[in-house]
Amino acid sequence: SAFSETAARLAALIKDFLPESREIKIAIATLEEKIEELLARVETAAEESFHSLAAGKPKIEAIMLFVALLHLLKNKLVHVTQKERFGDIIIMKPR
């Protein structure tokens, strides 16, 4: 599946940062959770702010949220807008 391929590529990319295979499995599981979390939030709200989703979360969790967002965007499961460079990302259901 596309998700499995994305997860495998992500695992390869983060292997240098997380050399333990156990940690890579945790990272992939976290990515799956973040994808599900983002999909659930978009289903229940007209739009969601990435900033509000990531606020107060550890840096690695915010990174996983962003990677999850990229995966959903690539697969056209969400639509995003950003009014200015480095501004907040607004996540919505696809049109």
mmCIF file as gemmi writes it, N, C-alpha and C atoms, coordinates in Angstrom:
data_model
loop_
_atom_site.group_PDB
_atom_site.id
_atom_site.type_symbol
_atom_site.label_atom_id
_atom_site.label_alt_id
_atom_site.label_comp_id
_atom_site.label_asym_id
_atom_site.label_entity_id
_atom_site.label_seq_id
_atom_site.pdbx_PDB_ins_code
_atom_site.Cartn_x
_atom_site.Cartn_y
_atom_site.Cartn_z
_atom_site.occupancy
_atom_site.B_iso_or_equiv
_atom_site.pdbx_formal_charge
_atom_site.auth_seq_id
_atom_site.auth_asym_id
_atom_site.pdbx_PDB_model_num
ATOM 1 N N . SER Axp A 1 ? 0.843 -1.196 0 1 0 ? 1 A 1
ATOM 2 C CA . SER Axp A 1 ? 0 0 0 1 0 ? 1 A 1
ATOM 3 C C . SER Axp A 1 ? 0.875 1.241 0 1 0 ? 1 A 1
ATOM 4 N N . ALA Axp A 2 ? 0.273 2.37 -0.367 1 0 ? 2 A 1
ATOM 5 C CA . ALA Axp A 2 ? 1.016 3.63 -0.407 1 0 ? 2 A 1
ATOM 6 C C . ALA Axp A 2 ? 1.525 3.99 0.985 1 0 ? 2 A 1
ATOM 7 N N . PHE Axp A 3 ? 0.712 3.705 2.023 1 0 ? 3 A 1
ATOM 8 C CA . PHE Axp A 3 ? 1.147 4.028 3.373 1 0 ? 3 A 1
ATOM 9 C C . PHE Axp A 3 ? 2.372 3.204 3.757 1 0 ? 3 A 1
ATOM 10 N N . SER Axp A 4 ? 2.358 1.906 3.429 1 0 ? 4 A 1
ATOM 11 C CA . SER Axp A 4 ? 3.484 1.039 3.765 1 0 ? 4 A 1
ATOM 12 C C . SER Axp A 4 ? 4.759 1.515 3.098 1 0 ? 4 A 1
ATOM 13 N N . GLU Axp A 5 ? 4.652 1.946 1.833 1 0 ? 5 A 1
ATOM 14 C CA . GLU Axp A 5 ? 5.818 2.464 1.123 1 0 ? 5 A 1
ATOM 15 C C . GLU Axp A 5 ? 6.318 3.746 1.778 1 0 ? 5 A 1
ATOM 16 N N . THR Axp A 6 ? 5.39 4.628 2.154 1 0 ? 6 A 1
ATOM 17 C CA . THR Axp A 6 ? 5.76 5.88 2.819 1 0 ? 6 A 1
ATOM 18 C C . THR Axp A 6 ? 6.42 5.58 4.155 1 0 ? 6 A 1
ATOM 19 N N . ALA Axp A 7 ? 5.855 4.658 4.91 1 0 ? 7 A 1
ATOM 20 C CA . ALA Axp A 7 ? 6.418 4.289 6.21 1 0 ? 7 A 1
ATOM 21 C C . ALA Axp A 7 ? 7.819 3.709 6.05 1 0 ? 7 A 1
ATOM 22 N N . ALA Axp A 8 ? 8.022 2.886 5.042 1 0 ? 8 A 1
ATOM 23 C CA . ALA Axp A 8 ? 9.339 2.292 4.801 1 0 ? 8 A 1
ATOM 24 C C . ALA Axp A 8 ? 10.363 3.369 4.452 1 0 ? 8 A 1
ATOM 25 N N . ARG Axp A 9 ? 9.94 4.323 3.606 1 0 ? 9 A 1
ATOM 26 C CA . ARG Axp A 9 ? 10.854 5.423 3.251 1 0 ? 9 A 1
ATOM 27 C C . ARG Axp A 9 ? 11.173 6.269 4.476 1 0 ? 9 A 1
ATOM 28 N N . LEU Axp A 10 ? 10.152 6.547 5.297 1 0 ? 10 A 1
ATOM 29 C CA . LEU Axp A 10 ? 10.373 7.327 6.513 1 0 ? 10 A 1
ATOM 30 C C . LEU Axp A 10 ? 11.336 6.595 7.438 1 0 ? 10 A 1
ATOM 31 N N . ALA Axp A 11 ? 11.144 5.288 7.596 1 0 ? 11 A 1
ATOM 32 C CA . ALA Axp A 11 ? 12.025 4.501 8.458 1 0 ? 11 A 1
ATOM 33 C C . ALA Axp A 11 ? 13.472 4.593 7.976 1 0 ? 11 A 1
ATOM 34 N N . ALA Axp A 12 ? 13.664 4.511 6.666 1 0 ? 12 A 1
ATOM 35 C CA . ALA Axp A 12 ? 15.018 4.61 6.11 1 0 ? 12 A 1
ATOM 36 C C . ALA Axp A 12 ? 15.618 5.986 6.386 1 0 ? 12 A 1
ATOM 37 N N . LEU Axp A 13 ? 14.798 7.033 6.265 1 0 ? 13 A 1
ATOM 38 C CA . LEU Axp A 13 ? 15.292 8.388 6.485 1 0 ? 13 A 1
ATOM 39 C C . LEU Axp A 13 ? 15.676 8.64 7.935 1 0 ? 13 A 1
ATOM 40 N N . ILE Axp A 14 ? 14.894 8.095 8.867 1 0 ? 14 A 1
ATOM 41 C CA . ILE Axp A 14 ? 15.17 8.39 10.272 1 0 ? 14 A 1
ATOM 42 C C . ILE Axp A 14 ? 16.105 7.375 10.928 1 0 ? 14 A 1
ATOM 43 N N . LYS Axp A 15 ? 16.527 6.375 10.182 1 0 ? 15 A 1
ATOM 44 C CA . LYS Axp A 15 ? 17.379 5.333 10.754 1 0 ? 15 A 1
ATOM 45 C C . LYS Axp A 15 ? 18.665 5.915 11.357 1 0 ? 15 A 1
ATOM 46 N N . ASP Axp A 16 ? 19.236 6.93 10.711 1 0 ? 16 A 1
ATOM 47 C CA . ASP Axp A 16 ? 20.458 7.545 11.235 1 0 ? 16 A 1
ATOM 48 C C . ASP Axp A 16 ? 20.209 8.227 12.575 1 0 ? 16 A 1
ATOM 49 N N . PHE Axp A 17 ? 18.998 8.747 12.754 1 0 ? 17 A 1
ATOM 50 C CA . PHE Axp A 17 ? 18.677 9.454 13.987 1 0 ? 17 A 1
ATOM 51 C C . PHE Axp A 17 ? 18.196 8.504 15.078 1 0 ? 17 A 1
ATOM 52 N N . LEU Axp A 18 ? 17.578 7.414 14.68 1 0 ? 18 A 1
ATOM 53 C CA . LEU Axp A 18 ? 17.057 6.423 15.619 1 0 ? 18 A 1
ATOM 54 C C . LEU Axp A 18 ? 17.62 5.057 15.244 1 0 ? 18 A 1
ATOM 55 N N . PRO Axp A 19 ? 18.836 4.743 15.669 1 0 ? 19 A 1
ATOM 56 C CA . PRO Axp A 19 ? 19.486 3.521 15.207 1 0 ? 19 A 1
ATOM 57 C C . PRO Axp A 19 ? 18.827 2.235 15.697 1 0 ? 19 A 1
ATOM 58 N N . GLU Axp A 20 ? 18.094 2.261 16.785 1 0 ? 20 A 1
ATOM 59 C CA . GLU Axp A 20 ? 17.458 1.063 17.311 1 0 ? 20 A 1
ATOM 60 C C . GLU Axp A 20 ? 16.207 0.734 16.504 1 0 ? 20 A 1
ATOM 61 N N . SER Axp A 21 ? 16.089 -0.505 16.046 1 0 ? 21 A 1
ATOM 62 C CA . SER Axp A 21 ? 14.919 -0.889 15.249 1 0 ? 21 A 1
ATOM 63 C C . SER Axp A 21 ? 13.637 -0.734 16.061 1 0 ? 21 A 1
ATOM 64 N N . ARG Axp A 22 ? 13.701 -0.944 17.38 1 0 ? 22 A 1
ATOM 65 C CA . ARG Axp A 22 ? 12.539 -0.75 18.24 1 0 ? 22 A 1
ATOM 66 C C . ARG Axp A 22 ? 12.048 0.693 18.147 1 0 ? 22 A 1
ATOM 67 N N . GLU Axp A 23 ? 12.97 1.645 18.153 1 0 ? 23 A 1
ATOM 68 C CA . GLU Axp A 23 ? 12.599 3.054 18.066 1 0 ? 23 A 1
ATOM 69 C C . GLU Axp A 23 ? 11.989 3.381 16.704 1 0 ? 23 A 1
ATOM 70 N N . ILE Axp A 24 ? 12.474 2.747 15.644 1 0 ? 24 A 1
ATOM 71 C CA . ILE Axp A 24 ? 11.914 2.973 14.311 1 0 ? 24 A 1
ATOM 72 C C . ILE Axp A 24 ? 10.48 2.455 14.274 1 0 ? 24 A 1
ATOM 73 N N . LYS Axp A 25 ? 10.24 1.279 14.868 1 0 ? 25 A 1
ATOM 74 C CA . LYS Axp A 25 ? 8.879 0.738 14.924 1 0 ? 25 A 1
ATOM 75 C C . LYS Axp A 25 ? 7.959 1.672 15.695 1 0 ? 25 A 1
ATOM 76 N N . ILE Axp A 26 ? 8.45 2.247 16.786 1 0 ? 26 A 1
ATOM 77 C CA . ILE Axp A 26 ? 7.655 3.204 17.56 1 0 ? 26 A 1
ATOM 78 C C . ILE Axp A 26 ? 7.353 4.43 16.703 1 0 ? 26 A 1
ATOM 79 N N . ALA Axp A 27 ? 8.343 4.924 15.957 1 0 ? 27 A 1
ATOM 80 C CA . ALA Axp A 27 ? 8.143 6.092 15.103 1 0 ? 27 A 1
ATOM 81 C C . ALA Axp A 27 ? 7.097 5.815 14.037 1 0 ? 27 A 1
ATOM 82 N N . ILE Axp A 28 ? 7.133 4.624 13.433 1 0 ? 28 A 1
ATOM 83 C CA . ILE Axp A 28 ? 6.147 4.273 12.409 1 0 ? 28 A 1
ATOM 84 C C . ILE Axp A 28 ? 4.769 4.155 13.033 1 0 ? 28 A 1
ATOM 85 N N . ALA Axp A 29 ? 4.669 3.543 14.214 1 0 ? 29 A 1
ATOM 86 C CA . ALA Axp A 29 ? 3.385 3.436 14.905 1 0 ? 29 A 1
ATOM 87 C C . ALA Axp A 29 ? 2.858 4.827 15.228 1 0 ? 29 A 1
ATOM 88 N N . THR Axp A 30 ? 3.75 5.716 15.645 1 0 ? 30 A 1
ATOM 89 C CA . THR Axp A 30 ? 3.348 7.085 15.951 1 0 ? 30 A 1
ATOM 90 C C . THR Axp A 30 ? 2.853 7.782 14.69 1 0 ? 30 A 1
ATOM 91 N N . LEU Axp A 31 ? 3.5 7.545 13.571 1 0 ? 31 A 1
ATOM 92 C CA . LEU Axp A 31 ? 3.068 8.139 12.309 1 0 ? 31 A 1
ATOM 93 C C . LEU Axp A 31 ? 1.663 7.659 11.954 1 0 ? 31 A 1
ATOM 94 N N . GLU Axp A 32 ? 1.408 6.366 12.117 1 0 ? 32 A 1
ATOM 95 C CA . GLU Axp A 32 ? 0.065 5.842 11.848 1 0 ? 32 A 1
ATOM 96 C C . GLU Axp A 32 ? -0.97 6.531 12.74 1 0 ? 32 A 1
ATOM 97 N N . GLU Axp A 33 ? -0.622 6.699 14.028 1 0 ? 33 A 1
ATOM 98 C CA . GLU Axp A 33 ? -1.532 7.366 14.962 1 0 ? 33 A 1
ATOM 99 C C . GLU Axp A 33 ? -1.788 8.805 14.534 1 0 ? 33 A 1
ATOM 100 N N . LYS Axp A 34 ? -0.753 9.503 14.101 1 0 ? 34 A 1
ATOM 101 C CA . LYS Axp A 34 ? -0.894 10.905 13.715 1 0 ? 34 A 1
ATOM 102 C C . LYS Axp A 34 ? -1.741 11.036 12.454 1 0 ? 34 A 1
ATOM 103 N N . ILE Axp A 35 ? -1.594 10.102 11.524 1 0 ? 35 A 1
ATOM 104 C CA . ILE Axp A 35 ? -2.428 10.121 10.32 1 0 ? 35 A 1
ATOM 105 C C . ILE Axp A 35 ? -3.888 9.959 10.72 1 0 ? 35 A 1
ATOM 106 N N . GLU Axp A 36 ? -4.158 8.994 11.604 1 0 ? 36 A 1
ATOM 107 C CA . GLU Axp A 36 ? -5.529 8.772 12.07 1 0 ? 36 A 1
ATOM 108 C C . GLU Axp A 36 ? -6.054 9.991 12.823 1 0 ? 36 A 1
ATOM 109 N N . GLU Axp A 37 ? -5.206 10.586 13.654 1 0 ? 37 A 1
ATOM 110 C CA . GLU Axp A 37 ? -5.601 11.779 14.419 1 0 ? 37 A 1
ATOM 111 C C . GLU Axp A 37 ? -5.97 12.931 13.484 1 0 ? 37 A 1
ATOM 112 N N . LEU Axp A 38 ? -5.139 13.171 12.486 1 0 ? 38 A 1
ATOM 113 C CA . LEU Axp A 38 ? -5.419 14.252 11.542 1 0 ? 38 A 1
ATOM 114 C C . LEU Axp A 38 ? -6.713 14.002 10.771 1 0 ? 38 A 1
ATOM 115 N N . LEU Axp A 39 ? -6.902 12.776 10.307 1 0 ? 39 A 1
ATOM 116 C CA . LEU Axp A 39 ? -8.133 12.451 9.573 1 0 ? 39 A 1
ATOM 117 C C . LEU Axp A 39 ? -9.361 12.659 10.453 1 0 ? 39 A 1
ATOM 118 N N . ALA Axp A 40 ? -9.279 12.241 11.707 1 0 ? 40 A 1
ATOM 119 C CA . ALA Axp A 40 ? -10.408 12.401 12.631 1 0 ? 40 A 1
ATOM 120 C C . ALA Axp A 40 ? -10.701 13.877 12.881 1 0 ? 40 A 1
ATOM 121 N N . ARG Axp A 41 ? -9.666 14.68 13.059 1 0 ? 41 A 1
ATOM 122 C CA . ARG Axp A 41 ? -9.862 16.118 13.318 1 0 ? 41 A 1
ATOM 123 C C . ARG Axp A 41 ? -10.484 16.818 12.119 1 0 ? 41 A 1
ATOM 124 N N . VAL Axp A 42 ? -10.048 16.457 10.917 1 0 ? 42 A 1
ATOM 125 C CA . VAL Axp A 42 ? -10.584 17.073 9.704 1 0 ? 42 A 1
ATOM 126 C C . VAL Axp A 42 ? -12.047 16.662 9.498 1 0 ? 42 A 1
ATOM 127 N N . GLU Axp A 43 ? -12.38 15.438 9.891 1 0 ? 43 A 1
ATOM 128 C CA . GLU Axp A 43 ? -13.76 14.968 9.742 1 0 ? 43 A 1
ATOM 129 C C . GLU Axp A 43 ? -14.714 15.716 10.667 1 0 ? 43 A 1
ATOM 130 N N . THR Axp A 44 ? -14.236 16.112 11.847 1 0 ? 44 A 1
ATOM 131 C CA . THR Axp A 44 ? -15.123 16.737 12.83 1 0 ? 44 A 1
ATOM 132 C C . THR Axp A 44 ? -15.114 18.264 12.791 1 0 ? 44 A 1
ATOM 133 N N . ALA Axp A 45 ? -14.172 18.859 12.099 1 0 ? 45 A 1
ATOM 134 C CA . ALA Axp A 45 ? -14.092 20.325 12.033 1 0 ? 45 A 1
ATOM 135 C C . ALA Axp A 45 ? -14.033 20.772 10.578 1 0 ? 45 A 1
ATOM 136 N N . ALA Axp A 46 ? -14.58 21.953 10.312 1 0 ? 46 A 1
ATOM 137 C CA . ALA Axp A 46 ? -14.531 22.491 8.953 1 0 ? 46 A 1
ATOM 138 C C . ALA Axp A 46 ? -13.079 22.714 8.527 1 0 ? 46 A 1
ATOM 139 N N . GLU Axp A 47 ? -12.282 23.184 9.464 1 0 ? 47 A 1
ATOM 140 C CA . GLU Axp A 47 ? -10.851 23.364 9.208 1 0 ? 47 A 1
ATOM 141 C C . GLU Axp A 47 ? -10.112 23.272 10.521 1 0 ? 47 A 1
ATOM 142 N N . GLU Axp A 48 ? -8.843 22.953 10.42 1 0 ? 48 A 1
ATOM 143 C CA . GLU Axp A 48 ? -8.013 22.766 11.607 1 0 ? 48 A 1
ATOM 144 C C . GLU Axp A 48 ? -6.677 23.455 11.383 1 0 ? 48 A 1
ATOM 145 N N . SER Axp A 49 ? -6.185 24.111 12.4 1 0 ? 49 A 1
ATOM 146 C CA . SER Axp A 49 ? -4.903 24.794 12.335 1 0 ? 49 A 1
ATOM 147 C C . SER Axp A 49 ? -3.787 23.835 12.747 1 0 ? 49 A 1
ATOM 148 N N . PHE Axp A 50 ? -2.741 23.738 11.907 1 0 ? 50 A 1
ATOM 149 C CA . PHE Axp A 50 ? -1.609 22.882 12.26 1 0 ? 50 A 1
ATOM 150 C C . PHE Axp A 50 ? -0.965 23.384 13.542 1 0 ? 50 A 1
ATOM 151 N N . HIS Axp A 51 ? -0.879 24.687 13.694 1 0 ? 51 A 1
ATOM 152 C CA . HIS Axp A 51 ? -0.27 25.277 14.89 1 0 ? 51 A 1
ATOM 153 C C . HIS Axp A 51 ? -1 24.812 16.151 1 0 ? 51 A 1
ATOM 154 N N . SER Axp A 52 ? -2.338 24.826 16.114 1 0 ? 52 A 1
ATOM 155 C CA . SER Axp A 52 ? -3.086 24.413 17.301 1 0 ? 52 A 1
ATOM 156 C C . SER Axp A 52 ? -2.944 22.911 17.55 1 0 ? 52 A 1
ATOM 157 N N . LEU Axp A 53 ? -2.82 22.122 16.49 1 0 ? 53 A 1
ATOM 158 C CA . LEU Axp A 53 ? -2.623 20.679 16.654 1 0 ? 53 A 1
ATOM 159 C C . LEU Axp A 53 ? -1.276 20.364 17.299 1 0 ? 53 A 1
ATOM 160 N N . ALA Axp A 54 ? -0.251 21.117 16.93 1 0 ? 54 A 1
ATOM 161 C CA . ALA Axp A 54 ? 1.107 20.833 17.392 1 0 ? 54 A 1
ATOM 162 C C . ALA Axp A 54 ? 1.458 21.552 18.697 1 0 ? 54 A 1
ATOM 163 N N . ALA Axp A 55 ? 0.637 22.509 19.11 1 0 ? 55 A 1
ATOM 164 C CA . ALA Axp A 55 ? 0.942 23.319 20.297 1 0 ? 55 A 1
ATOM 165 C C . ALA Axp A 55 ? 1.097 22.444 21.537 1 0 ? 55 A 1
ATOM 166 N N . GLY Axp A 56 ? 2.194 22.671 22.253 1 0 ? 56 A 1
ATOM 167 C CA . GLY Axp A 56 ? 2.431 21.976 23.504 1 0 ? 56 A 1
ATOM 168 C C . GLY Axp A 56 ? 2.894 20.536 23.376 1 0 ? 56 A 1
ATOM 169 N N . LYS Axp A 57 ? 3.05 20.05 22.153 1 0 ? 57 A 1
ATOM 170 C CA . LYS Axp A 57 ? 3.485 18.665 21.965 1 0 ? 57 A 1
ATOM 171 C C . LYS Axp A 57 ? 5.014 18.63 21.865 1 0 ? 57 A 1
ATOM 172 N N . PRO Axp A 58 ? 5.608 17.506 22.25 1 0 ? 58 A 1
ATOM 173 C CA . PRO Axp A 58 ? 7.067 17.374 22.08 1 0 ? 58 A 1
ATOM 174 C C . PRO Axp A 58 ? 7.442 17.535 20.605 1 0 ? 58 A 1
ATOM 175 N N . LYS Axp A 59 ? 8.666 17.977 20.373 1 0 ? 59 A 1
ATOM 176 C CA . LYS Axp A 59 ? 9.121 18.252 19.014 1 0 ? 59 A 1
ATOM 177 C C . LYS Axp A 59 ? 8.957 17.044 18.085 1 0 ? 59 A 1
ATOM 178 N N . ILE Axp A 60 ? 9.303 15.842 18.554 1 0 ? 60 A 1
ATOM 179 C CA . ILE Axp A 60 ? 9.203 14.662 17.692 1 0 ? 60 A 1
ATOM 180 C C . ILE Axp A 60 ? 7.742 14.4 17.311 1 0 ? 60 A 1
ATOM 181 N N . GLU Axp A 61 ? 6.815 14.664 18.221 1 0 ? 61 A 1
ATOM 182 C CA . GLU Axp A 61 ? 5.4 14.463 17.912 1 0 ? 61 A 1
ATOM 183 C C . GLU Axp A 61 ? 4.919 15.489 16.887 1 0 ? 61 A 1
ATOM 184 N N . ALA Axp A 62 ? 5.375 16.728 17.012 1 0 ? 62 A 1
ATOM 185 C CA . ALA Axp A 62 ? 5.026 17.759 16.028 1 0 ? 62 A 1
ATOM 186 C C . ALA Axp A 62 ? 5.591 17.392 14.653 1 0 ? 62 A 1
ATOM 187 N N . ILE Axp A 63 ? 6.792 16.852 14.613 1 0 ? 63 A 1
ATOM 188 C CA . ILE Axp A 63 ? 7.399 16.418 13.352 1 0 ? 63 A 1
ATOM 189 C C . ILE Axp A 63 ? 6.575 15.291 12.742 1 0 ? 63 A 1
ATOM 190 N N . MET Axp A 64 ? 6.171 14.331 13.566 1 0 ? 64 A 1
ATOM 191 C CA . MET Axp A 64 ? 5.34 13.223 13.077 1 0 ? 64 A 1
ATOM 192 C C . MET Axp A 64 ? 4.003 13.733 12.547 1 0 ? 64 A 1
ATOM 193 N N . LEU Axp A 65 ? 3.433 14.734 13.211 1 0 ? 65 A 1
ATOM 194 C CA . LEU Axp A 65 ? 2.186 15.339 12.713 1 0 ? 65 A 1
ATOM 195 C C . LEU Axp A 65 ? 2.409 15.934 11.331 1 0 ? 65 A 1
ATOM 196 N N . PHE Axp A 66 ? 3.544 16.609 11.155 1 0 ? 66 A 1
ATOM 197 C CA . PHE Axp A 66 ? 3.835 17.231 9.869 1 0 ? 66 A 1
ATOM 198 C C . PHE Axp A 66 ? 4.041 16.173 8.786 1 0 ? 66 A 1
ATOM 199 N N . VAL Axp A 67 ? 4.764 15.107 9.109 1 0 ? 67 A 1
ATOM 200 C CA . VAL Axp A 67 ? 4.968 14.025 8.137 1 0 ? 67 A 1
ATOM 201 C C . VAL Axp A 67 ? 3.621 13.383 7.793 1 0 ? 67 A 1
ATOM 202 N N . ALA Axp A 68 ? 2.768 13.201 8.797 1 0 ? 68 A 1
ATOM 203 C CA . ALA Axp A 68 ? 1.425 12.656 8.562 1 0 ? 68 A 1
ATOM 204 C C . ALA Axp A 68 ? 0.64 13.575 7.64 1 0 ? 68 A 1
ATOM 205 N N . LEU Axp A 69 ? 0.758 14.882 7.863 1 0 ? 69 A 1
ATOM 206 C CA . LEU Axp A 69 ? 0.074 15.857 7.012 1 0 ? 69 A 1
ATOM 207 C C . LEU Axp A 69 ? 0.567 15.745 5.57 1 0 ? 69 A 1
ATOM 208 N N . LEU Axp A 70 ? 1.869 15.62 5.38 1 0 ? 70 A 1
ATOM 209 C CA . LEU Axp A 70 ? 2.417 15.469 4.026 1 0 ? 70 A 1
ATOM 210 C C . LEU Axp A 70 ? 1.881 14.21 3.354 1 0 ? 70 A 1
ATOM 211 N N . HIS Axp A 71 ? 1.794 13.126 4.108 1 0 ? 71 A 1
ATOM 212 C CA . HIS Axp A 71 ? 1.259 11.868 3.565 1 0 ? 71 A 1
ATOM 213 C C . HIS Axp A 71 ? -0.193 12.054 3.129 1 0 ? 71 A 1
ATOM 214 N N . LEU Axp A 72 ? -1.006 12.679 3.973 1 0 ? 72 A 1
ATOM 215 C CA . LEU Axp A 72 ? -2.419 12.883 3.646 1 0 ? 72 A 1
ATOM 216 C C . LEU Axp A 72 ? -2.579 13.833 2.464 1 0 ? 72 A 1
ATOM 217 N N . LEU Axp A 73 ? -1.743 14.84 2.399 1 0 ? 73 A 1
ATOM 218 C CA . LEU Axp A 73 ? -1.794 15.796 1.295 1 0 ? 73 A 1
ATOM 219 C C . LEU Axp A 73 ? -1.412 15.118 -0.02 1 0 ? 73 A 1
ATOM 220 N N . LYS Axp A 74 ? -0.366 14.318 0.019 1 0 ? 74 A 1
ATOM 221 C CA . LYS Axp A 74 ? 0.08 13.6 -1.181 1 0 ? 74 A 1
ATOM 222 C C . LYS Axp A 74 ? -1.018 12.68 -1.717 1 0 ? 74 A 1
ATOM 223 N N . ASN Axp A 75 ? -1.751 12.067 -0.814 1 0 ? 75 A 1
ATOM 224 C CA . ASN Axp A 75 ? -2.819 11.147 -1.202 1 0 ? 75 A 1
ATOM 225 C C . ASN Axp A 75 ? -4.171 11.833 -1.36 1 0 ? 75 A 1
ATOM 226 N N . LYS Axp A 76 ? -4.15 13.172 -1.347 1 0 ? 76 A 1
ATOM 227 C CA . LYS Axp A 76 ? -5.348 13.997 -1.571 1 0 ? 76 A 1
ATOM 228 C C . LYS Axp A 76 ? -6.476 13.686 -0.593 1 0 ? 76 A 1
ATOM 229 N N . LEU Axp A 77 ? -6.096 13.357 0.653 1 0 ? 77 A 1
ATOM 230 C CA . LEU Axp A 77 ? -7.085 13.089 1.687 1 0 ? 77 A 1
ATOM 231 C C . LEU Axp A 77 ? -7.377 14.34 2.508 1 0 ? 77 A 1
ATOM 232 N N . VAL Axp A 78 ? -6.541 15.38 2.334 1 0 ? 78 A 1
ATOM 233 C CA . VAL Axp A 78 ? -6.768 16.687 2.948 1 0 ? 78 A 1
ATOM 234 C C . VAL Axp A 78 ? -6.4 17.767 1.935 1 0 ? 78 A 1
ATOM 235 N N . HIS Axp A 79 ? -6.876 18.967 2.219 1 0 ? 79 A 1
ATOM 236 C CA . HIS Axp A 79 ? -6.525 20.161 1.437 1 0 ? 79 A 1
ATOM 237 C C . HIS Axp A 79 ? -5.919 21.139 2.436 1 0 ? 79 A 1
ATOM 238 N N . VAL Axp A 80 ? -4.891 21.863 2.035 1 0 ? 80 A 1
ATOM 239 C CA . VAL Axp A 80 ? -4.278 22.831 2.941 1 0 ? 80 A 1
ATOM 240 C C . VAL Axp A 80 ? -4.161 24.189 2.272 1 0 ? 80 A 1
ATOM 241 N N . THR Axp A 81 ? -4.159 25.212 3.125 1 0 ? 81 A 1
ATOM 242 C CA . THR Axp A 81 ? -3.853 26.563 2.671 1 0 ? 81 A 1
ATOM 243 C C . THR Axp A 81 ? -2.856 27.174 3.653 1 0 ? 81 A 1
ATOM 244 N N . GLN Axp A 82 ? -2.092 28.112 3.142 1 0 ? 82 A 1
ATOM 245 C CA . GLN Axp A 82 ? -1.128 28.842 3.956 1 0 ? 82 A 1
ATOM 246 C C . GLN Axp A 82 ? -1.081 30.255 3.392 1 0 ? 82 A 1
ATOM 247 N N . LYS Axp A 83 ? -1.54 31.224 4.173 1 0 ? 83 A 1
ATOM 248 C CA . LYS Axp A 83 ? -1.671 32.59 3.656 1 0 ? 83 A 1
ATOM 249 C C . LYS Axp A 83 ? -0.343 33.294 3.433 1 0 ? 83 A 1
ATOM 250 N N . GLU Axp A 84 ? 0.655 32.929 4.221 1 0 ? 84 A 1
ATOM 251 C CA . GLU Axp A 84 ? 1.961 33.563 4.063 1 0 ? 84 A 1
ATOM 252 C C . GLU Axp A 84 ? 3.073 32.561 4.312 1 0 ? 84 A 1
ATOM 253 N N . ARG Axp A 85 ? 4.215 32.84 3.748 1 0 ? 85 A 1
ATOM 254 C CA . ARG Axp A 85 ? 5.364 31.966 3.936 1 0 ? 85 A 1
ATOM 255 C C . ARG Axp A 85 ? 5.652 31.831 5.43 1 0 ? 85 A 1
ATOM 256 N N . PHE Axp A 86 ? 5.837 30.606 5.882 1 0 ? 86 A 1
ATOM 257 C CA . PHE Axp A 86 ? 6.077 30.266 7.283 1 0 ? 86 A 1
ATOM 258 C C . PHE Axp A 86 ? 4.863 30.536 8.183 1 0 ? 86 A 1
ATOM 259 N N . GLY Axp A 87 ? 3.722 30.864 7.583 1 0 ? 87 A 1
ATOM 260 C CA . GLY Axp A 87 ? 2.502 31.076 8.355 1 0 ? 87 A 1
ATOM 261 C C . GLY Axp A 87 ? 1.877 29.751 8.735 1 0 ? 87 A 1
ATOM 262 N N . ASP Axp A 88 ? 0.801 29.844 9.515 1 0 ? 88 A 1
ATOM 263 C CA . ASP Axp A 88 ? 0.104 28.642 9.948 1 0 ? 88 A 1
ATOM 264 C C . ASP Axp A 88 ? -0.482 27.91 8.744 1 0 ? 88 A 1
ATOM 265 N N . ILE Axp A 89 ? -0.548 26.609 8.842 1 0 ? 89 A 1
ATOM 266 C CA . ILE Axp A 89 ? -1.133 25.765 7.79 1 0 ? 89 A 1
ATOM 267 C C . ILE Axp A 89 ? -2.54 25.412 8.237 1 0 ? 89 A 1
ATOM 268 N N . ILE Axp A 90 ? -3.523 25.705 7.4 1 0 ? 90 A 1
ATOM 269 C CA . ILE Axp A 90 ? -4.909 25.38 7.691 1 0 ? 90 A 1
ATOM 270 C C . ILE Axp A 90 ? -5.251 24.11 6.925 1 0 ? 90 A 1
ATOM 271 N N . ILE Axp A 91 ? -5.747 23.117 7.642 1 0 ? 91 A 1
ATOM 272 C CA . ILE Axp A 91 ? -6.045 21.802 7.079 1 0 ? 91 A 1
ATOM 273 C C . ILE Axp A 91 ? -7.561 21.659 6.941 1 0 ? 91 A 1
ATOM 274 N N . MET Axp A 92 ? -8.033 21.188 5.772 1 0 ? 92 A 1
ATOM 275 C CA . MET Axp A 92 ? -9.458 21.035 5.517 1 0 ? 92 A 1
ATOM 276 C C . MET Axp A 92 ? -9.719 19.72 4.799 1 0 ? 92 A 1
ATOM 277 N N . LYS Axp A 93 ? -10.991 19.329 4.77 1 0 ? 93 A 1
ATOM 278 C CA . LYS Axp A 93 ? -11.392 18.188 3.961 1 0 ? 93 A 1
ATOM 279 C C . LYS Axp A 93 ? -11.112 18.538 2.501 1 0 ? 93 A 1
ATOM 280 N N . PRO Axp A 94 ? -10.817 17.555 1.673 1 0 ? 94 A 1
ATOM 281 C CA . PRO Axp A 94 ? -10.599 17.857 0.252 1 0 ? 94 A 1
ATOM 282 C C . PRO Axp A 94 ? -11.882 18.372 -0.387 1 0 ? 94 A 1
ATOM 283 N N . ARG Axp A 95 ? -11.711 19.203 -1.387 1 0 ? 95 A 1
ATOM 284 C CA . ARG Axp A 95 ? -12.87 19.784 -2.068 1 0 ? 95 A 1
ATOM 285 C C . ARG Axp A 95 ? -13.424 18.847 -3.088 1 0 ? 95 A 1
